């Protein structure tokens, strides 16, 4: 029996677990790093303990610090959430040694399923379908080449010890296999400390479908239906739904039976997810088993009416599962999207920055009835840092059928206001609206083959109407502040007020003029008419070209953050900024594009470089980001070394242009 639960995680999952634990009467303990001292999960818990500085390796992954936090508070159980230590068998064993109940499977099951090679062998022995493949500790490419020839191309190389796309390579041609094996092995060793690989037949245009399983300590196991996680970018899930539009009842039963076999074969206890890859003919093959609660567990909760965290806690208390397989009913449809701080237009590059305004659009009947559910662990004033995964929130819609859930989720995404950091909400709403997804036909290749031309994957190009609206917001707030009496607006506007806006790489002049209370905005050759209906500190209601609409905004310095018609936009007021020549080279200042660690410095003082040359590499949010010269010249100031932590916009080095070019440039002026 346990009474006090330490939640060894952060963000939305820590909030999620805390909510259920407190509802069941448990006292809760949060842990936090220096970056999370004031985070919502810390505020919600009954007690909280600092476990280290911001880097995860020194805090949330520090087993000794977590165990010490449990000792200090008298916590006799630990819930790991997902990520961090959730699938660390050494942590499970350490908890047992200290008399602490680990909310999850036993260490032996975790170790078995943590190895792709061993788990695949165990599943084949248990009668679970597996993908034709080859496993070996051999580093010589010859046996791998022979195996690939026998399997048939294309083949997929995978790291045995990990996931998330790292150590994974798709090979179409025999002459590329040796090089890709070497690269995959190197990447696996770097990411997981284990270079062991497996080779599998590559399934063309597959679906990624997983089964939620639950097992108690008495040996009883059931499944709770499937989740379709086929929409992925960089082998990472973006949209998840339950049930799958591809799975019929007989297939659901067959996959569920196979998943239960998998759980029983490894002596599993608690919540687990058995992942399958499914081909076009509906053949399914074991992929891996995640020995923890999944990010996407809410969609299963929404269609079954079960609280999976509650079931985890009950099973950990040695209570038997009271549910029989026949008791599980799938009702309605649920779809989840992951709201990330990332820029789809830059290859999904993670973003850091402040959360100036956060207003998720909630529907009626959260958790129980049809509506919108938002799982988050943030609040306004927080910041997305480079130290952790950039997921901001999970937004889940439930409906009586798939199409109603899909429509509801699109509307929620379009109405959700997140101003500050760059995020992927528009990208997500565009996925849900795409005809292939709407028809239930999206495979894991969907984003690469059918979505590449979507405007959400290009830098945001504001419409002339959006530019007119932004100019009006900046003028009204900058000159007179929030309006009390909109009838007096025409008295304060000059006959013509030019405002210059910068968006990305471009700049645009907007000319505002008063036409007896109706504001005319001239943007290039296009004219718009606007009338203010109401305004407060963060919301402006206008009639734009005869259509009344509502927009949210936040102004920080000379920057306007604006949310209008489902798009989050950012404008800089450059009305009074000095003009820059079109042929002018960059400033020469090499600045950090985000908070992170310097993992490579490629130049030294005095080196000659060319515009576009990589000078250094930053690592943030598990990704590497090259920094390039914006001009030709000489390195005259290197201010960082490999291993240094840097902040966004920090100057790392300087490129001084050639004196001859400067002189030539001055003569041209």
C-alpha positions as CSV (number, residue, x, y, z in Angstrom):
1,X,0.0,0.0,0.0
2,X,1.2,3.5,-0.7
3,X,-0.2,6.9,0.3
4,X,2.0,9.6,-1.2
5,X,2.9,9.8,-4.9
6,X,6.0,11.4,-6.3
7,X,5.5,12.4,-10.0
8,X,8.9,12.1,-11.6
9,X,8.1,14.3,-14.6
10,X,7.1,17.8,-15.7
11,X,4.7,19.7,-17.9
12,X,1.3,18.4,-19.0
13,X,1.8,14.8,-18.0
14,X,2.8,15.8,-14.4
15,X,-0.4,17.9,-14.2
16,X,-2.5,15.1,-15.6
17,X,-1.2,12.5,-13.2
18,X,-1.4,14.9,-10.2
19,X,-5.1,15.7,-11.0
20,X,-6.2,12.0,-10.8
21,X,-4.0,11.2,-7.8
22,X,-5.4,14.0,-5.7
23,X,-8.9,13.1,-6.8
24,X,-8.3,9.6,-5.4
25,X,-7.1,11.0,-2.1
26,X,-3.3,10.6,-2.5
27,X,-0.9,13.3,-1.4
28,X,1.4,14.3,-4.3
29,X,5.0,15.5,-4.7
30,X,6.3,17.4,-7.7
31,X,9.9,17.6,-8.7
32,X,11.3,20.5,-10.6
33,X,14.5,21.9,-12.2
34,X,15.6,25.5,-12.1
35,X,13.8,26.1,-15.3
36,X,10.5,24.9,-13.9
37,X,10.5,26.5,-10.4
38,X,7.2,28.3,-11.0
39,X,5.6,25.8,-13.4
40,X,1.9,24.7,-13.0
41,X,2.8,21.2,-12.0
42,X,4.8,22.5,-9.1
43,X,2.0,24.8,-8.0
44,X,-0.6,22.0,-8.1
45,X,1.3,19.4,-6.0
46,X,1.0,19.2,-2.2
47,X,4.8,19.4,-2.0
48,X,7.7,20.0,-4.4
49,X,11.4,19.4,-4.4
50,X,14.1,20.8,-6.6
51,X,16.1,18.1,-8.3
52,X,18.8,20.1,-10.2
53,X,19.6,22.7,-12.8
54,X,17.7,23.1,-16.1
55,X,19.4,20.4,-18.3
56,X,17.4,17.2,-18.0
57,X,20.5,15.0,-17.4
58,X,21.1,16.9,-14.2
59,X,17.5,17.0,-13.0
60,X,14.7,14.9,-14.3
61,X,17.1,12.1,-15.4
62,X,19.0,12.1,-12.2
63,X,17.9,8.9,-10.4
64,X,19.7,9.8,-7.2
65,X,18.1,13.2,-7.0
66,X,14.6,11.7,-7.6
67,X,15.1,9.1,-4.9
68,X,16.3,11.8,-2.5
69,X,13.2,13.8,-3.2
70,X,11.1,10.8,-2.3
71,X,13.1,10.3,0.9
72,X,12.8,13.9,1.9
73,X,9.0,13.9,1.5
74,X,8.2,10.4,2.5
75,X,6.8,9.5,-0.9
76,X,6.3,5.7,-1.1
77,X,5.3,5.5,-4.8
78,X,6.6,7.1,-8.0
79,X,4.7,7.7,-11.2
80,X,7.2,8.3,-14.1
81,X,4.8,9.8,-16.6
82,X,6.4,9.3,-20.1
83,X,9.8,10.1,-21.4
84,X,12.7,10.8,-18.9
85,X,13.0,7.8,-16.6
86,X,9.7,6.1,-17.6
87,X,11.4,3.2,-19.4
88,X,14.6,3.0,-17.4
89,X,14.8,-0.4,-15.9
90,X,17.7,0.7,-13.6
91,X,15.3,3.3,-12.1
92,X,12.6,0.6,-11.6
93,X,15.2,-1.6,-9.7
94,X,16.4,1.4,-7.7
95,X,12.9,2.2,-6.6
96,X,12.4,-1.4,-5.5
97,X,15.6,-1.3,-3.5
98,X,14.4,1.7,-1.6
99,X,11.0,0.3,-0.9
100,X,9.2,2.6,-3.3
101,X,6.4,1.4,-5.5
102,X,7.0,2.1,-9.2
103,X,3.8,2.8,-11.1
104,X,4.6,0.7,-14.2
105,X,5.8,-2.8,-15.3
106,X,8.5,-4.8,-13.6
107,X,12.1,-4.3,-14.6
108,X,12.4,-7.6,-16.5
109,X,9.4,-6.7,-18.8
110,X,10.8,-3.3,-19.4
111,X,14.3,-4.6,-20.3
112,X,12.9,-7.2,-22.7
113,X,10.7,-4.7,-24.5
114,X,13.4,-2.1,-24.5
115,X,15.4,-4.2,-27.0
116,X,13.9,-4.4,-30.5
117,X,15.9,-7.5,-31.2
118,X,15.0,-9.4,-28.1
119,X,11.4,-8.3,-28.0
120,X,10.9,-9.3,-31.7
121,X,12.3,-12.8,-30.9
122,X,10.0,-13.1,-27.9
123,X,6.9,-12.0,-29.9
124,X,7.6,-14.5,-32.7
125,X,7.9,-17.2,-30.0
126,X,4.5,-16.1,-28.5
127,X,2.8,-16.2,-31.9
128,X,2.6,-12.5,-32.5
129,X,3.1,-11.5,-36.2
130,X,6.5,-9.9,-36.8
131,X,8.0,-8.1,-39.8
132,X,10.5,-10.3,-41.8
133,X,13.9,-9.2,-40.7
134,X,17.4,-9.9,-39.5
135,X,19.2,-9.3,-36.2
136,X,22.9,-9.6,-35.5
137,X,25.7,-8.1,-33.4
138,X,27.9,-8.4,-36.4
139,X,29.4,-5.1,-37.6
140,X,30.7,-6.6,-40.9
141,X,28.2,-5.5,-43.6
142,X,28.5,-8.8,-45.5
143,X,25.9,-10.8,-43.6
144,X,23.6,-7.7,-43.5
145,X,23.9,-7.5,-47.3
146,X,23.0,-11.1,-47.7
147,X,20.0,-10.8,-45.4
148,X,18.8,-7.7,-47.2
149,X,19.0,-9.5,-50.5
150,X,16.9,-12.3,-49.0
151,X,14.3,-10.0,-47.5
152,X,14.0,-7.8,-50.6
153,X,14.4,-4.1,-50.9
154,X,13.4,-1.6,-49.6
155,X,14.6,-2.4,-46.1
156,X,14.6,-0.4,-42.9
157,X,17.5,-0.2,-40.5
158,X,16.6,0.5,-36.9
159,X,18.4,1.0,-33.6
160,X,17.6,-1.9,-31.3
161,X,17.7,0.2,-28.2
162,X,15.7,3.3,-29.1
163,X,13.0,5.1,-31.0
164,X,11.9,8.5,-32.1
165,X,13.4,8.1,-35.5
166,X,17.0,8.1,-34.3
167,X,19.2,5.3,-35.8
168,X,16.5,4.7,-38.4
169,X,17.4,4.5,-42.2
170,X,15.3,3.5,-45.2
171,X,17.5,1.9,-47.9
172,X,16.2,1.3,-51.4
173,X,19.4,0.2,-53.2
174,X,22.0,-2.5,-52.2
175,X,25.0,-0.2,-52.8
176,X,23.8,2.2,-50.1
177,X,23.4,-0.4,-47.4
178,X,26.9,-0.4,-46.0
179,X,27.1,3.4,-45.6
180,X,23.6,3.6,-44.0
181,X,24.5,0.8,-41.6
182,X,27.5,2.7,-40.4
183,X,25.6,5.9,-40.0
184,X,22.7,4.3,-38.2
185,X,25.1,2.5,-35.8
186,X,27.0,5.7,-35.1
187,X,23.7,7.6,-34.4
188,X,22.4,4.8,-32.2
189,X,25.6,4.7,-30.2
190,X,25.4,8.5,-29.7
191,X,21.7,8.6,-28.8
192,X,21.4,5.4,-26.8
193,X,24.9,4.2,-25.9
194,X,24.1,1.0,-27.9
195,X,25.0,0.5,-31.5
196,X,23.0,-2.7,-32.0
197,X,20.8,-2.7,-35.1
198,X,18.1,-4.7,-36.7
199,X,17.1,-4.9,-40.3
200,X,13.4,-5.3,-41.4
201,X,11.4,-5.4,-44.6
202,X,10.2,-1.9,-45.3
203,X,6.4,-1.8,-45.5
204,X,5.3,0.6,-48.3
205,X,2.7,3.2,-47.3
206,X,2.0,1.6,-43.9
207,X,-0.3,2.7,-41.2
208,X,0.9,2.9,-37.6
209,X,-1.8,1.4,-35.3
210,X,-1.3,0.6,-31.7
211,X,-3.3,-1.3,-29.1
212,X,-3.7,-0.1,-25.5
213,X,-3.3,-3.0,-23.0
214,X,-3.7,-3.3,-19.3
215,X,-2.6,-6.1,-17.0
216,X,-2.9,-6.6,-13.3
217,X,-0.6,-8.4,-10.8
218,X,-2.9,-11.5,-10.8
219,X,-2.1,-12.2,-14.5
220,X,-5.4,-10.9,-16.0
221,X,-4.9,-8.8,-19.2
222,X,-7.3,-6.9,-21.5
223,X,-7.0,-4.4,-24.4
224,X,-8.9,-1.1,-24.7
225,X,-9.0,-0.9,-28.5
226,X,-6.7,0.8,-31.0
227,X,-5.3,4.2,-31.7
228,X,-4.3,5.2,-35.2
229,X,-1.1,7.3,-35.2
230,X,-0.2,7.2,-38.9
231,X,0.2,11.0,-39.3
232,X,3.8,11.5,-38.5
233,X,6.7,13.9,-39.2
234,X,10.3,12.7,-38.8
235,X,8.9,9.4,-37.5
236,X,7.2,11.2,-34.6
237,X,3.4,11.3,-34.1
238,X,1.5,14.5,-34.8
239,X,-2.2,13.4,-34.9
240,X,-3.7,10.4,-33.1
241,X,-7.2,9.1,-33.1
242,X,-9.4,6.3,-31.7
243,X,-10.8,4.2,-33.1
244,X,-8.9,3.9,-36.4
245,X,-10.9,4.6,-39.6
246,X,-9.0,1.7,-41.2
247,X,-9.8,-1.1,-38.6
248,X,-13.0,-3.1,-38.7
249,X,-14.3,-5.2,-35.8
250,X,-12.7,-8.5,-36.9
251,X,-9.3,-6.8,-37.3
252,X,-9.7,-5.1,-34.0
253,X,-10.3,-8.4,-32.3
254,X,-7.3,-10.0,-34.0
255,X,-4.9,-7.1,-33.2
256,X,-6.3,-6.9,-29.6
257,X,-5.7,-10.7,-29.1
258,X,-2.1,-10.3,-30.4
259,X,-1.5,-7.4,-28.1
260,X,-2.7,-9.3,-25.0
261,X,-0.5,-12.2,-26.0
262,X,2.4,-9.8,-26.1
263,X,1.7,-8.5,-22.7
264,X,1.3,-11.9,-21.2
265,X,4.5,-13.2,-22.9
266,X,6.7,-10.7,-21.0
267,X,4.9,-10.8,-17.6
268,X,3.6,-7.3,-18.0
269,X,1.8,-5.3,-15.3
270,X,0.0,-2.0,-15.7
271,X,-0.6,0.2,-18.8
272,X,1.3,-0.6,-22.0
273,X,1.0,0.0,-25.7
274,X,1.7,-2.6,-28.3
275,X,2.5,-0.9,-31.6
276,X,1.9,-2.5,-35.0
277,X,2.8,-1.6,-38.6
278,X,-0.1,-2.4,-41.0
279,X,0.2,-2.8,-44.7
280,X,-2.4,-2.0,-47.4
281,X,-3.8,-5.5,-47.3
282,X,-4.5,-5.1,-43.5
283,X,-1.7,-7.5,-42.5
284,X,-0.3,-6.3,-39.2
285,X,3.2,-6.8,-37.7
286,X,4.6,-6.2,-34.2
287,X,6.7,-3.1,-34.1
288,X,7.5,-2.5,-30.4
289,X,5.9,-2.2,-27.0
290,X,6.0,1.0,-25.0
291,X,6.2,0.1,-21.4
292,X,4.5,3.3,-20.1
293,X,1.5,5.5,-20.5
294,X,1.5,7.1,-23.9
295,X,1.3,10.7,-24.9
296,X,-1.9,9.9,-26.8
297,X,-3.7,8.0,-24.0
298,X,-6.4,10.7,-23.8
299,X,-8.1,9.5,-27.0
300,X,-8.6,6.0,-25.5
301,X,-10.0,7.6,-22.3
302,X,-12.4,9.7,-24.3
303,X,-13.9,6.7,-26.2
304,X,-13.9,4.2,-23.3
305,X,-14.8,6.5,-20.4
306,X,-11.9,5.1,-18.4
307,X,-9.3,7.0,-16.5
308,X,-6.1,5.2,-17.3
309,X,-4.0,6.9,-14.6
310,X,-6.6,5.7,-12.0
311,X,-6.3,2.2,-13.4
312,X,-2.5,2.4,-13.2
313,X,-2.7,3.4,-9.5
314,X,-5.2,0.7,-8.6
315,X,-3.2,-2.0,-10.3
316,X,0.0,-0.8,-8.5
317,X,-1.9,-1.2,-5.2
318,X,-2.4,-4.9,-6.2
319,X,-6.0,-4.5,-6.9
320,X,-7.3,-6.8,-9.6
321,X,-8.7,-5.4,-12.8
322,X,-12.5,-5.6,-12.5
323,X,-13.0,-5.2,-16.2
324,X,-13.4,-8.2,-18.5
325,X,-12.8,-7.8,-22.2
326,X,-16.5,-8.0,-22.9
327,X,-17.0,-4.9,-20.6
328,X,-14.9,-2.6,-22.8
329,X,-17.1,-0.5,-25.1
330,X,-15.8,1.9,-27.7
331,X,-18.2,4.8,-28.0
332,X,-17.9,7.8,-30.3
333,X,-14.6,9.1,-31.8
334,X,-11.7,11.1,-30.4
335,X,-8.9,12.9,-32.2
336,X,-5.8,14.4,-30.6
337,X,-3.2,16.8,-31.9
338,X,0.1,17.8,-30.4
339,X,0.6,21.6,-30.2
340,X,4.3,22.1,-30.6
341,X,6.6,25.1,-30.3
342,X,8.1,24.4,-33.8
343,X,8.1,26.0,-37.2
344,X,6.8,23.7,-39.9
345,X,8.1,26.1,-42.5
346,X,11.7,25.5,-41.3
347,X,11.6,21.7,-41.3
348,X,9.7,21.6,-38.0
349,X,12.6,23.3,-36.2
350,X,11.9,23.5,-32.5
351,X,11.3,27.0,-31.2
352,X,12.0,28.7,-27.9
353,X,10.4,31.9,-26.6
354,X,7.8,33.4,-24.3
355,X,4.1,32.6,-23.9
356,X,2.6,36.1,-23.9
357,X,-1.0,34.9,-24.3
358,X,-2.5,31.5,-24.0
359,X,-6.3,31.0,-24.5
360,X,-7.1,27.5,-25.5
361,X,-10.6,27.2,-27.1
362,X,-12.6,24.8,-24.9
363,X,-15.9,23.3,-25.9
364,X,-18.7,22.0,-23.7
365,X,-18.6,18.8,-21.7
366,X,-14.8,18.3,-21.2
367,X,-13.8,14.7,-20.4
368,X,-17.3,13.3,-20.2
369,X,-19.6,14.6,-22.9
370,X,-18.8,15.7,-26.5
371,X,-16.4,18.6,-26.5
372,X,-12.8,19.7,-26.3
373,X,-10.2,18.5,-23.8
374,X,-6.9,20.4,-23.4
375,X,-4.0,18.8,-21.5
376,X,-1.3,21.4,-20.8
377,X,1.3,22.3,-18.2
378,X,1.8,25.9,-19.0
379,X,0.4,29.4,-18.1
380,X,0.9,32.8,-19.5
381,X,4.3,34.3,-18.7
382,X,6.0,30.9,-18.9
383,X,8.6,30.3,-21.7
384,X,9.5,27.4,-23.9
385,X,13.1,26.5,-23.2
386,X,15.6,24.4,-25.2
387,X,16.0,21.9,-22.4
388,X,12.9,19.8,-22.9
389,X,10.6,18.5,-25.6
390,X,8.8,21.5,-27.3
391,X,5.3,20.1,-26.9
392,X,3.1,22.9,-25.4
393,X,-0.3,21.0,-25.1
394,X,-2.5,18.2,-26.4
395,X,-5.9,19.2,-27.7
396,X,-8.5,16.5,-28.0
397,X,-11.9,16.6,-29.6
398,X,-14.6,14.0,-29.0
399,X,-17.7,13.5,-31.1
400,X,-20.4,11.0,-31.8
401,X,-18.6,10.2,-35.1
402,X,-15.3,10.9,-36.7
403,X,-16.4,13.8,-38.8
404,X,-18.0,15.7,-35.9
405,X,-14.8,15.2,-33.8
406,X,-12.7,16.4,-36.7
407,X,-14.7,19.5,-37.4
408,X,-14.8,20.3,-33.7
409,X,-11.0,20.0,-33.4
410,X,-10.4,22.2,-36.5
411,X,-12.6,24.9,-34.9
412,X,-10.8,24.6,-31.6
413,X,-7.4,25.0,-33.2
414,X,-8.5,28.0,-35.2
415,X,-9.9,29.7,-32.1
416,X,-7.0,28.8,-29.7
417,X,-4.9,31.9,-29.0
418,X,-1.2,31.3,-28.5
419,X,0.9,34.5,-28.9
420,X,4.7,34.7,-28.5
421,X,6.5,31.6,-29.5
422,X,6.1,30.2,-33.0
423,X,3.9,27.1,-33.0
424,X,2.2,24.6,-35.3
425,X,-1.5,25.2,-34.7
426,X,-2.3,26.3,-38.3
427,X,-0.3,23.3,-39.7
428,X,-2.4,21.0,-37.5
429,X,-5.7,22.5,-38.6
430,X,-4.7,22.2,-42.2
431,X,-3.9,18.4,-41.7
432,X,-7.4,17.8,-40.3
433,X,-9.0,19.7,-43.1
434,X,-7.1,17.9,-45.9
435,X,-9.3,15.6,-48.0
436,X,-7.0,12.6,-47.5
437,X,-7.2,12.8,-43.7
438,X,-10.9,13.6,-43.8
439,X,-11.5,10.4,-45.8
440,X,-9.6,8.4,-43.3
441,X,-6.9,7.4,-45.8
442,X,-3.8,9.0,-44.3
443,X,-0.7,6.7,-44.0
444,X,2.7,7.4,-42.5
445,X,3.7,8.8,-45.9
446,X,0.9,11.3,-45.9
447,X,2.9,14.4,-44.9
448,X,5.7,13.6,-47.3
449,X,3.7,12.6,-50.4
450,X,0.4,14.5,-50.2
451,X,0.9,17.5,-48.0
452,X,4.2,18.9,-49.2
453,X,2.6,21.8,-51.1
454,X,0.5,23.0,-48.3
455,X,0.9,26.7,-47.4
456,X,1.4,25.9,-43.7
457,X,4.8,24.5,-44.7
458,X,5.9,27.8,-46.2
459,X,6.8,31.0,-44.3
460,X,3.7,32.9,-43.4
461,X,2.9,35.5,-46.0
462,X,0.3,37.9,-44.6
463,X,-2.6,38.9,-46.8
464,X,-3.3,42.5,-47.5
465,X,-6.3,42.3,-45.2
466,X,-4.1,41.0,-42.3
467,X,-1.5,43.8,-43.0
468,X,-4.3,46.4,-42.8
469,X,-5.6,44.9,-39.6
470,X,-2.1,44.9,-38.1
471,X,-1.5,48.5,-39.0
472,X,-4.7,49.5,-37.4
473,X,-3.8,47.6,-34.2
474,X,-0.4,49.3,-34.0
475,X,-1.8,52.7,-34.7
476,X,-4.6,52.6,-32.2
477,X,-2.5,51.1,-29.4
478,X,0.6,53.1,-30.0
479,X,-1.1,56.5,-30.3
480,X,-4.1,56.5,-28.0
481,X,-4.2,53.2,-26.2
482,X,-7.4,51.1,-25.8
483,X,-10.5,52.9,-26.9
484,X,-13.3,54.0,-24.7
485,X,-15.3,55.9,-27.3
486,X,-14.9,54.7,-30.8
487,X,-16.9,57.6,-32.2
488,X,-13.9,59.8,-31.5
489,X,-11.5,57.8,-33.5
490,X,-11.7,60.0,-36.6
491,X,-10.6,63.1,-34.6
492,X,-7.2,61.5,-33.8
493,X,-6.2,60.2,-37.2
494,X,-4.2,62.4,-39.6
495,X,-5.4,62.7,-43.1
496,X,-2.9,60.1,-44.0
497,X,-0.9,57.9,-41.6
498,X,1.8,55.6,-43.2
499,X,2.9,52.6,-41.2
500,X,5.7,50.2,-42.2
501,X,5.4,46.6,-41.2
502,X,8.1,43.9,-41.3
503,X,7.1,40.2,-41.5
504,X,9.9,37.7,-41.9
505,X,12.2,38.9,-44.7
506,X,9.7,41.4,-46.3
507,X,8.5,44.9,-45.4
508,X,5.2,46.6,-46.5
509,X,3.9,50.1,-46.2
510,X,0.2,50.5,-45.1
511,X,-1.4,53.9,-45.6
512,X,-4.3,54.6,-43.2
513,X,-6.8,57.5,-43.9
514,X,-10.0,58.5,-42.3
515,X,-13.2,58.7,-44.3
516,X,-15.6,60.0,-41.7
517,X,-15.2,57.2,-39.3
518,X,-14.6,54.5,-41.9
519,X,-10.8,53.8,-42.1
520,X,-9.3,53.2,-45.5
521,X,-6.1,51.1,-45.6
522,X,-4.1,51.2,-48.8
523,X,-1.7,48.2,-49.1
524,X,0.1,48.4,-52.4
525,X,-2.6,48.4,-55.1
526,X,-5.2,47.0,-52.7
527,X,-7.6,49.0,-50.6
528,X,-9.5,47.8,-47.5
529,X,-12.2,49.5,-45.4
530,X,-12.3,49.0,-41.7
531,X,-14.5,50.2,-38.9
532,X,-13.7,49.6,-35.2
533,X,-16.7,48.1,-33.3
534,X,-15.0,47.5,-30.0
535,X,-11.5,47.2,-28.5
536,X,-9.9,46.3,-25.2
537,X,-6.3,45.6,-24.1
538,X,-6.1,42.4,-26.1
539,X,-9.1,42.1,-28.4
540,X,-10.2,44.1,-31.4
541,X,-13.5,43.7,-33.1
542,X,-13.7,45.4,-36.6
543,X,-15.8,45.3,-39.6
544,X,-13.3,44.6,-42.4
545,X,-14.7,45.0,-46.0
546,X,-18.2,44.6,-44.7
547,X,-17.5,41.5,-42.5
548,X,-17.4,41.8,-38.8
549,X,-14.6,39.8,-37.2
550,X,-12.7,39.4,-33.9
551,X,-8.9,39.3,-33.4
552,X,-6.6,38.9,-30.4
553,X,-3.4,40.7,-30.1
554,X,-0.4,41.4,-27.8
555,X,2.1,44.2,-28.3
556,X,5.6,43.8,-26.8
557,X,7.9,46.7,-27.6
558,X,7.7,47.3,-31.3
559,X,6.4,43.7,-32.0
560,X,2.8,42.9,-32.6
561,X,1.6,39.4,-32.1
562,X,-1.8,38.9,-33.7
563,X,-4.3,36.0,-33.9
564,X,-6.9,36.4,-36.7
565,X,-8.9,33.8,-38.5
566,X,-7.0,30.8,-37.2
567,X,-3.5,32.2,-37.9
568,X,-0.9,33.5,-35.5
569,X,1.1,36.3,-37.1
570,X,4.0,38.5,-36.0
571,X,4.7,42.0,-37.2
572,X,7.5,44.4,-36.5
573,X,6.7,48.2,-36.6
574,X,9.6,49.5,-38.7
575,X,8.0,52.8,-39.6
576,X,10.9,54.8,-38.1
577,X,13.7,52.3,-38.8
578,X,16.5,53.3,-41.1
579,X,16.2,52.0,-44.7
580,X,18.5,49.1,-45.8
581,X,19.9,48.7,-49.3
582,X,18.6,45.8,-51.2
583,X,22.2,44.6,-52.1
584,X,23.6,45.1,-48.6
585,X,25.2,42.1,-47.0
586,X,24.4,40.9,-43.5
587,X,25.6,42.5,-40.3
588,X,28.3,39.8,-39.8
589,X,27.0,39.1,-36.3
590,X,26.5,35.4,-35.8
591,X,23.8,35.0,-33.2
592,X,22.2,32.0,-31.5
593,X,18.9,31.2,-33.2
594,X,17.6,29.7,-29.9
595,X,18.7,28.8,-26.4
596,X,20.9,25.7,-26.5
597,X,24.3,24.2,-26.3
598,X,27.2,24.7,-28.7
599,X,28.2,21.3,-29.9
600,X,30.6,22.4,-32.7
601,X,32.7,25.5,-33.5
602,X,34.0,25.1,-37.1
603,X,36.2,28.2,-37.3
604,X,38.9,30.0,-35.4
605,X,40.0,33.6,-35.2
606,X,41.3,34.9,-38.6
607,X,39.7,32.2,-40.8
608,X,38.4,33.4,-44.1
609,X,34.7,32.4,-44.7
610,X,32.0,32.9,-47.3
611,X,28.4,33.7,-47.0
612,X,26.4,30.6,-46.3
613,X,29.3,28.7,-44.7
614,X,28.6,26.8,-41.5
615,X,30.5,28.4,-38.6
616,X,29.0,26.6,-35.6
617,X,26.3,24.1,-34.6
618,X,23.8,24.5,-31.7
619,X,21.9,21.6,-30.1
620,X,18.5,22.2,-28.7
621,X,15.5,20.0,-28.1
622,X,17.3,16.9,-29.3
623,X,18.1,18.5,-32.7
624,X,21.2,20.2,-34.2
625,X,21.0,23.6,-35.8
626,X,23.8,25.0,-38.1
627,X,24.7,28.7,-37.8
628,X,26.0,30.2,-41.1
629,X,27.8,33.3,-42.1
630,X,25.6,36.0,-43.6
631,X,28.5,37.7,-45.4
632,X,32.0,37.0,-46.9
633,X,34.9,38.0,-44.6
634,X,37.2,37.2,-41.8
635,X,36.4,35.7,-38.4
636,X,37.4,38.5,-35.9
637,X,35.7,37.5,-32.7
638,X,34.9,34.0,-31.4
639,X,33.1,34.3,-28.1
640,X,32.1,30.6,-27.4
641,X,33.6,27.2,-27.2
642,X,32.2,23.7,-27.6
643,X,30.0,22.8,-24.6
644,X,28.9,26.4,-23.8
645,X,25.3,27.1,-23.1
646,X,23.9,30.2,-25.0
647,X,20.8,32.2,-25.1
648,X,18.6,33.3,-28.0
649,X,20.1,36.2,-30.0
650,X,23.4,36.0,-28.1
651,X,26.4,37.0,-30.3
652,X,28.6,34.0,-30.8
653,X,31.2,35.4,-33.2
654,X,31.6,38.1,-35.8
655,X,32.5,38.1,-39.5
656,X,34.2,41.3,-40.6
657,X,33.8,42.1,-44.3
658,X,36.7,42.8,-46.6
659,X,37.8,46.4,-46.4
660,X,37.9,46.5,-50.2
661,X,34.3,45.5,-50.4
662,X,33.3,48.1,-47.8
663,X,35.1,50.8,-49.8
664,X,33.4,49.7,-53.0
665,X,30.1,49.6,-51.2
666,X,30.6,53.1,-49.9
667,X,31.5,54.4,-53.4
668,X,28.3,53.0,-54.8
669,X,26.2,55.0,-52.3
